[in-house]
Amino acid sequence: MTVGKRTLAIETRASRHIVGRMLRGSGLQDAFRNLVDEHGLRTAWVNAIGAFEWIELTEYDQTERRYEEAHRFERCELLSMQGNLSERDSEPFWHLHATVSVREDGRDVTYGGHVVDGSIFALEFRIDCFDELELTRADDDATGLQLWANLETSRAEGAQLRDPQAGGEVTWAMAAEVSSRAQPAAPQEHKPEKGDWIEHAKFGLCKIEGLSGDGVCFIKLPDARRKKIKIDALQVLAPRFDGERRVFPVRPKGKQ
């Protein structure tokens, strides 16, 4: 993490992307909360377009340090929506802003602001996931908002390296460039055990309840359902530690 006079920043990259759509009549916030559980999301950025049956927008009064009363817009076009997922009060929190177009008196009028909630007419989205990045919101004295207070990675790859000869800082982007010119090393095998956890793109964060000799893994899903998957068909990545849990990200073999 680097701290400048005007910024708080860290170098990272997206680890996976999720593309989809929300069905008509779905509640916006409920749909986003379901995506967190379904795909095991922790830190992410989202972009979306579409239309709403209705949407509620508000804005932050910088003088009074409070959000204004929300305005409700019916049957509007979603011109743009952006937002991010991080942690607030130990829970996943989606922070969303939207620009919508409404037909008023024969002309199109544009409104924008902080999204409170909405009912979907049609919505297509792309989510960029930053699985190794941990972002937590906390009270910010300068603004009265809850803003990102830390930018940390869960593994050492997100840190900066220091060149002992030059005495300066070397980012992981610079190290990756050098590494790309080197001979590839043999992939390291990671073998989860009973009691460990896997982070599956489709099923989310699942606990391993058993392993068979033929590569079948018995997992418990976040909604308490149980499934069998072939662990041998997956690429098992290096684990991270989430409290006392050892979590192995997995993905189909051959997928970068």
FIVOLO-65522 format. One record per residue (C-alpha): residue in one letter; x, y, z. Coordinates in steps of 0.2 Angstrom, whole numbers, padded with zeros to 4 digits, always signed. Each point is the difference from the previous one (the first is absolute). Layout:
% FIVOLO-65522
aXYZ;...
% end
This chain:
% FIVOLO-65522
m+0000+0000+0000;t+0006+0017-0004;v-0006+0016+0009;g+0003+0017-0009;k-0005+0017+0004;r-0017-0002-0009;t-0002-0019-0003;l-0001-0016+0009;a+0004-0014-0013;i+0006-0017-0003;e+0005-0010-0016;t-0011-0015-0004;r-0009-0008-0014;a-0017-0009-0004;s+0000-0018+0004;r-0016-0005-0009;h-0015+0008-0009;i-0018-0004+0002;v-0013+0005-0014;g-0018-0002+0002;r-0018+0008+0000;m-0013+0003+0014;l-0018-0006-0004;r-0015+0012-0001;g-0008+0003+0017;s+0016-0004+0010;g+0005+0012+0014;l+0017+0008-0004;q+0008-0001+0017;d-0007-0018+0003;a+0007-0006-0017;f+0017+0008+0004;r+0000-0009+0017;n-0004-0016-0008;l+0015+0002-0011;v+0011+0002+0015;d-0005-0017+0006;e-0002-0009-0017;h+0018+0005-0006;g+0009+0002+0017;l+0004+0018-0004;r+0010+0011+0012;t+0007+0015-0009;a-0007+0005-0017;w-0004+0014-0012;v-0016-0001-0011;n-0007+0009-0015;a-0018-0002-0007;i-0012+0007-0012;g-0019-0004-0002;a-0016+0007+0006;f-0010+0001+0016;e-0019-0002+0004;w+0005+0013+0014;i+0016+0005+0009;e+0004+0011+0015;l+0014+0012+0000;t+0008+0011+0013;e+0014+0012+0002;y+0012+0005+0014;d-0002+0017+0008;q+0018+0005+0003;t-0004+0014+0011;e-0013-0009+0011;r+0010-0016-0002;r-0015-0011-0003;y-0009-0008-0015;e-0015+0009-0006;e-0017-0008-0001;a-0001-0012-0015;h-0008+0004-0016;r-0010-0014-0009;f+0000-0001-0019;e-0012-0011-0009;r+0003-0009-0017;c+0017+0007-0004;e+0014-0004-0011;l+0017-0005+0009;l+0013+0010-0010;s+0014-0005+0012;m+0003-0009+0017;q+0017-0002+0008;g+0004-0006+0018;n+0010-0011+0010;l+0000-0013+0013;s+0010+0001+0017;e-0003-0003+0018;r-0010+0011+0012;d-0004-0004+0018;s+0007-0018-0003;e-0013-0003-0014;p+0001+0001-0020;f-0005+0017-0006;w-0004+0006-0017;h+0002+0018-0004;l-0009+0005-0016;h-0002+0016-0010;a-0012+0001-0015;t-0005+0012-0014;v-0017-0002-0006;s-0011+0008-0014;v-0019+0003+0003;r-0012+0007-0013;e-0008+0016+0007;d-0012+0011-0010;g+0006-0007-0016;r+0018+0001+0003;d+0014-0011+0008;v+0006+0006+0016;t+0016-0007+0009;y+0002-0003+0018;g+0014-0008+0010;g+0005-0004+0018;h+0004-0013+0013;v-0011-0015-0003;v-0012-0005+0015;d-0009-0014-0009;g-0010-0004-0015;s-0011-0013-0009;i+0008-0007-0016;f-0008+0001-0017;a+0015-0006-0009;l+0018+0001+0006;e+0017-0007-0008;f+0016+0001+0011;r+0018-0004+0000;i+0009-0002+0017;d+0019+0000+0001;c+0005-0010+0016;f+0016+0004+0010;d+0001-0015+0011;e+0016+0003+0008;l-0004+0018+0005;e-0008+0004+0016;l-0009+0017+0001;t-0009+0006+0017;r-0010+0015+0002;a+0001+0011+0016;d-0005+0017+0006;d+0009+0014-0009;d+0002+0016+0011;a+0003+0011-0015;t-0016-0004-0009;g-0012-0008+0012;l-0001-0015-0012;q+0005-0018+0002;l+0015-0002-0012;w+0013-0012-0003;a+0012+0000+0015;n+0012-0014-0005;l+0006-0007-0017;e+0008-0017+0004;t+0003-0016-0010;s-0003-0017+0009;r+0016-0007-0008;a+0017+0007-0001;e-0001+0002-0019;g-0009+0017+0003;a+0014+0007+0010;q+0015+0010-0007;l+0017-0007-0002;r+0016+0009+0005;d+0015-0001-0011;p+0015-0002+0013;q+0013+0006-0013;a-0009+0015-0007;g-0008+0004+0017;g-0016+0005-0009;e-0018-0008-0001;v-0004-0013-0013;t-0018-0003-0004;w-0007-0017-0004;a-0004+0007-0018;m+0019+0002-0002;a+0003-0017+0007;a-0013-0008-0011;e+0008+0007-0016;v+0017-0008+0005;s-0009-0016+0005;s-0008-0001-0017;r+0017-0001-0009;a+0005-0014+0011;q-0003-0019-0002;p-0016-0005+0007;a+0001-0010+0016;a-0010-0016+0002;p-0017+0003+0008;q-0001-0003+0019;e-0013-0012+0005;h-0011+0005+0014;k-0011-0014+0009;p-0014+0006+0011;e-0006-0012+0014;k-0016-0003+0009;g-0004+0015+0011;d+0008+0012-0013;w-0010+0012-0011;i-0001+0003-0019;e-0005+0015-0009;h-0010-0005-0015;a-0005+0012-0014;k-0017-0007-0001;f-0004-0007+0018;g+0009+0013+0010;l+0010-0004+0016;c-0003-0018+0004;k+0006-0011+0015;i+0008-0017-0005;e-0009-0014+0010;g+0009-0014-0008;l+0012-0006-0014;s+0000-0017-0008;g+0014-0009-0008;d-0006+0002-0018;g+0000+0019+0001;v-0018+0003+0006;c-0001+0015+0012;f-0016+0001+0011;i-0004+0019+0003;k-0012+0010+0010;l-0007+0015-0009;p-0003+0017+0009;d-0019-0004-0001;a+0003-0017+0010;r-0003-0010-0016;r+0013-0014-0003;k+0008-0005-0017;k+0013-0011-0007;i+0014+0007-0011;k+0015-0007-0009;i+0015+0009+0008;d+0011-0008-0012;a-0009+0010-0014;l+0005+0016+0008;q+0015+0010+0002;v+0003+0003+0018;l+0009+0016+0004;a+0010+0005+0015;p-0010+0002+0016;r-0003+0015+0010;f-0005+0001+0018;d-0017+0008+0005;g+0001+0000+0019;e+0002-0018+0004;r-0006-0006-0016;r+0012-0006-0014;v-0008+0005-0017;f+0005-0007-0016;p-0006+0009-0016;v-0004-0012-0014;r-0003+0002-0019;p-0002-0012-0015;k+0017-0006-0006;g+0008+0010-0014;k-0010+0015+0004;q+0011+0016+0003;
% end
